[in-house]
Amino acid sequence: MASITINTNISSLIAQRSLGNATDAMNLAIERMTTGYKINHASDNAAGYSIANMWETQLGSLDVAMDNAATGIDMLTTAEETYRLLTAHLQRVRDLTEQAANGTYGSQSLKAIQAEVYARMSEVNRISANAEFNGVKLMAFNLNEDGTDGGDNEDVGMTTAGINLQVGLYADKHSIINLNIELFKNASLTGLFSGALASETSESGKMLSELVEAAGGDIQKLGDDAEVQAFAAACCGLVYIPDKKDFYLQTDGACTPKEMLQFLDDAIDDISSRVTRIGAASNRVQSAITALDVQSQNLTSSLSTLRDTDIAEESSNFIQAQILQQSSATLLSTANQLPQIALNLV
């Protein structure tokens, strides 16, 4: 049988504890519904809190990795579009060279053709030298035939290792896509006509070399004005005289426009090969973006399951806690009146 006391009201203490618990539960439900998270403090779920923070970090890194890959595609697209412009110039040069090879044109007409050939070849040099993306030269790396550094690459912005795109979360090789240095090798006249320059041992190559050297140039470097003039002149059946800045018709034994057609075809084929490799690299980087997007979606779903509030569940918890709070408050008021019964016994 429970005793009736004045100093200690057990019923009130029980009601107070129940009221406090109901209030805490209601406050927790309010916090979870207002923040949208069921883990707001480490005390809510220590392991879950740690995992959620790690996944949030990974999601941020995945966003950066996708941006990296997208920037890589932009860079490759820039190179591809520039190569398309170079191809247009060389195709026009080939048309003009084939026209000059017809044999129905006098020296004045050939000089007119040479003027356009020279202008377009000079533009090839200019475009390739200025093609860059965020300070990285896209068509200026000098390579030896064995793939080693050809020198004079200090300002290109890369090494023989090419460019590494960081498209993953970690520092291992599986998080990196390497863009081979072959994608960024020299696309000036010197680089594009490497086939012609390497064929000096052939009869036509020797004759072409002699034409350029006669103009005071070096067949291995088609960068100076006189060298480009002499090379363009060879496409038109002319020989360039740098001292007089004039041309005269080739004599027997010189490299003819017909022979220059093969050199032009080799250069155009070289560009086509480069663009093909750029396309393959772009597809690989695009695949990496797709994979990163899938990974990000799955990780976001997992994070949502771990951390996000189930509003339906928490609203039910809130209503339950609210009812318990109201009933506890009512019963506490009743319990606080119980000691008055003792007065009736006096």
C-alpha positions in Angstrom: 0.0 0.0 0.0 1.4 3.4 -1.1 1.9 5.9 1.7 0.5 9.4 1.6 3.3 12.0 2.1 3.7 15.8 1.7 7.5 16.1 1.2 7.8 13.5 -1.6 5.3 13.4 -4.4 6.3 10.3 -6.5 3.4 10.8 -8.9 4.5 14.3 -9.7 8.1 13.1 -10.3 6.8 10.4 -12.7 4.7 13.0 -14.6 7.6 15.4 -14.7 9.9 12.8 -16.2 7.3 11.8 -18.8 6.7 15.4 -19.7 10.4 16.0 -20.2 10.8 12.9 -22.3 7.8 13.9 -24.5 9.2 17.4 -24.9 12.6 16.1 -25.9 11.0 13.7 -28.4 8.9 16.5 -29.9 11.9 18.9 -30.1 13.9 16.1 -31.9 11.1 15.6 -34.4 10.9 19.3 -35.0 14.6 19.6 -35.6 14.6 16.7 -38.0 11.7 18.0 -40.0 13.0 21.6 -40.2 16.6 20.6 -41.2 15.5 17.7 -43.4 18.2 15.5 -41.8 17.8 12.7 -39.2 21.5 13.0 -38.3 22.2 16.5 -37.2 24.7 15.8 -34.5 27.3 13.0 -33.9 25.3 12.0 -30.9 22.3 11.1 -33.2 24.3 8.4 -35.0 28.1 8.5 -34.5 29.0 6.0 -37.3 26.4 7.4 -39.6 27.7 11.0 -39.0 31.2 9.9 -39.9 30.0 8.1 -43.1 27.8 11.0 -44.2 30.7 13.4 -43.9 33.0 11.1 -45.9 30.3 10.7 -48.6 29.7 14.5 -48.7 33.5 15.0 -49.4 33.4 12.4 -52.1 30.4 14.0 -53.8 32.2 17.3 -53.9 35.3 15.6 -55.4 33.2 13.9 -58.0 31.7 17.2 -59.1 35.3 18.6 -59.5 36.3 15.5 -61.4 33.4 15.9 -63.8 34.4 19.5 -64.3 38.0 18.4 -65.0 36.8 15.9 -67.6 34.5 18.5 -69.2 37.4 21.0 -69.4 39.5 18.2 -71.0 36.8 17.7 -73.7 36.7 21.5 -74.3 40.4 21.5 -74.8 40.3 18.5 -77.2 37.4 20.2 -79.1 39.5 23.3 -79.5 42.3 21.3 -81.0 40.0 19.4 -83.3 38.3 22.6 -84.6 41.7 24.2 -85.2 42.9 21.1 -87.1 39.7 21.4 -89.2 40.8 25.0 -90.1 44.3 23.8 -91.0 42.9 21.1 -93.2 40.8 23.7 -95.1 43.9 25.7 -95.8 46.0 22.7 -96.9 43.2 21.4 -99.1 43.0 24.8 -100.8 46.8 24.7 -101.2 46.5 21.3 -102.8 43.9 22.6 -105.2 46.1 25.4 -106.2 49.1 23.1 -106.6 47.1 20.8 -108.8 46.1 23.8 -110.8 49.7 24.9 -111.2 50.7 21.4 -112.3 48.4 21.7 -115.3 51.1 23.3 -117.4 48.8 25.8 -119.1 49.9 28.8 -116.9 52.6 31.3 -117.6 54.9 32.8 -115.0 52.6 35.7 -114.1 49.7 33.3 -113.4 51.9 31.0 -111.4 53.1 34.0 -109.3 49.5 34.8 -108.6 48.8 31.2 -107.5 52.0 31.2 -105.4 50.9 34.4 -103.6 47.8 32.6 -102.3 49.7 29.4 -101.5 52.2 31.4 -99.5 49.5 33.3 -97.6 47.7 30.1 -96.7 50.9 28.3 -95.6 51.9 31.3 -93.5 48.5 31.2 -91.9 49.0 27.5 -91.1 52.2 28.5 -89.2 50.4 31.3 -87.4 47.3 29.3 -86.4 49.3 26.4 -85.1 51.6 28.7 -83.1 48.6 30.5 -81.5 46.4 27.5 -80.8 46.2 27.3 -77.0 43.8 26.4 -74.2 44.3 28.1 -70.8 47.9 28.8 -71.5 48.7 25.3 -72.9 49.9 25.3 -76.5 47.9 22.7 -78.3 50.0 22.3 -81.5 53.5 23.3 -80.6 55.3 20.4 -78.9 58.4 19.3 -80.9 59.0 15.6 -80.9 61.7 13.5 -82.3 60.9 10.4 -84.4 61.5 8.2 -81.3 59.0 10.2 -79.3 61.5 12.0 -77.2 61.6 15.7 -76.5 62.7 17.5 -79.7 63.7 20.7 -77.8 62.4 24.3 -77.6 59.4 23.2 -75.7 59.8 25.4 -72.6 56.8 27.5 -73.2 54.4 24.8 -74.5 53.0 24.0 -71.0 53.5 20.3 -71.0 56.2 17.5 -71.1 56.6 14.3 -73.1 54.2 12.8 -70.5 51.4 14.7 -72.1 48.4 15.9 -70.1 46.8 14.0 -67.2 43.2 14.6 -66.5 42.2 14.0 -62.9 38.8 12.2 -63.4 38.6 10.2 -60.2 38.7 10.5 -56.4 42.2 9.1 -55.7 45.8 9.4 -56.7 46.1 6.0 -58.5 46.3 5.4 -62.2 42.6 4.5 -62.4 41.6 8.1 -61.5 43.7 9.6 -64.3 43.2 9.8 -68.1 46.4 10.5 -69.9 46.3 12.6 -73.1 49.3 11.4 -75.1 51.8 14.0 -76.2 51.2 12.9 -79.8 47.9 14.8 -79.6 49.8 18.0 -79.1 52.8 17.7 -81.4 54.0 20.5 -83.7 51.4 21.3 -86.4 53.3 24.1 -88.1 54.6 23.5 -91.7 57.7 21.9 -90.1 55.6 19.4 -88.2 53.0 18.7 -90.8 55.5 18.2 -93.6 57.7 15.9 -91.6 57.2 13.3 -94.2 58.7 15.6 -96.9 61.5 16.6 -94.5 62.3 13.0 -93.7 62.4 12.1 -97.4 65.5 14.1 -98.3 67.1 10.9 -99.3 64.5 10.5 -102.1 65.0 12.4 -105.4 62.1 14.7 -104.9 63.0 15.3 -101.3 66.6 16.3 -102.3 65.2 18.7 -105.0 62.8 20.3 -102.5 65.7 20.7 -100.0 67.7 22.4 -102.7 64.9 24.8 -103.5 64.6 25.9 -99.9 68.3 26.1 -99.4 68.6 28.2 -102.6 66.3 30.7 -100.9 68.7 30.8 -97.9 66.5 28.5 -95.7 66.7 25.2 -94.0 64.4 22.3 -95.1 64.2 21.2 -91.5 62.6 24.4 -90.4 59.8 26.0 -92.4 59.3 29.0 -90.2 61.1 32.0 -91.8 59.5 34.0 -94.5 62.1 33.0 -97.2 61.6 29.3 -96.4 57.8 29.5 -96.6 58.1 31.5 -99.9 60.4 28.9 -101.4 58.2 26.0 -100.2 55.1 27.7 -101.7 57.0 28.4 -104.9 57.8 24.7 -105.3 54.0 24.1 -105.2 53.7 26.3 -108.2 56.7 25.3 -110.3 58.7 28.4 -109.3 62.0 29.1 -107.7 62.1 31.9 -105.1 65.0 34.5 -105.3 65.2 36.1 -101.8 67.6 38.9 -102.8 65.3 40.1 -105.5 62.1 38.9 -103.7 61.0 37.5 -107.1 60.4 34.1 -108.8 61.4 32.4 -111.9 60.2 29.2 -113.6 61.8 26.0 -112.5 64.3 24.3 -114.7 64.7 20.5 -115.3 65.6 18.7 -112.1 63.6 20.9 -109.8 60.8 19.6 -107.6 57.6 20.0 -109.6 54.0 20.8 -108.4 53.1 17.2 -109.3 55.6 15.9 -106.8 54.5 18.4 -104.2 51.0 16.9 -104.3 52.2 13.8 -102.5 53.8 15.9 -99.8 50.5 17.8 -99.4 48.6 14.5 -99.3 50.9 13.3 -96.6 50.3 16.4 -94.5 46.5 16.2 -94.9 46.6 12.5 -93.9 48.7 13.4 -90.9 46.1 15.9 -89.7 43.3 13.3 -90.3 45.3 10.8 -88.1 45.7 13.4 -85.4 42.0 14.3 -85.4 41.1 10.6 -85.2 43.2 10.2 -82.1 41.6 13.3 -80.6 38.2 11.9 -81.3 39.1 8.6 -79.6 40.4 10.6 -76.6 37.3 12.7 -76.4 35.1 9.6 -76.4 37.1 8.1 -73.5 36.8 11.3 -71.5 33.1 11.5 -72.2 32.8 8.0 -71.0 34.5 9.0 -67.8 32.0 11.8 -67.3 29.1 9.3 -67.7 30.7 7.0 -65.1 31.3 9.8 -62.7 27.6 10.9 -63.1 26.4 7.3 -62.3 28.7 7.2 -59.3 27.5 10.5 -58.0 23.9 9.6 -58.4 24.4 6.3 -56.5 26.4 8.0 -53.8 23.7 10.7 -53.4 21.0 8.1 -53.1 23.0 6.3 -50.4 23.6 9.5 -48.5 19.9 10.3 -48.7 19.0 7.0 -47.2 21.5 7.4 -44.4 20.9 11.0 -43.5 17.7 12.4 -44.9 14.6 12.7 -42.7 11.5 10.5 -43.4 9.0 13.3 -43.0 6.0 11.0 -42.7 7.7 9.1 -39.9 8.8 12.2 -38.1 5.5 13.9 -38.3 3.9 10.8 -36.7 6.6 11.0 -34.0 5.8 14.7 -33.5 2.1 14.1 -33.1 2.7 11.2 -30.7 5.2 13.3 -28.6 2.8 16.3 -28.7 -0.1 14.1 -27.3 2.2 12.7 -24.6 3.3 16.2 -23.7 -0.2 17.4 -23.3 -1.4 14.4 -21.3 1.8 14.6 -19.1 1.1 18.2 -18.4 -2.5 17.5 -17.5 -1.5 14.6 -15.2 1.3 16.6 -13.6 -1.2 19.2 -12.6 -3.3 16.5 -11.0 -0.3 14.9 -9.3 0.7 18.2 -7.8 -2.7 18.3 -6.0 -2.3 14.8 -4.4 -0.4 16.1 -1.2 -3.5 18.1 -0.3 -5.3 14.9 0.5 -3.1 14.7 3.6 -4.7 17.8 5.0 -8.0 16.0 5.0 -6.6 13.5 7.4 -5.6 16.1 10.0 
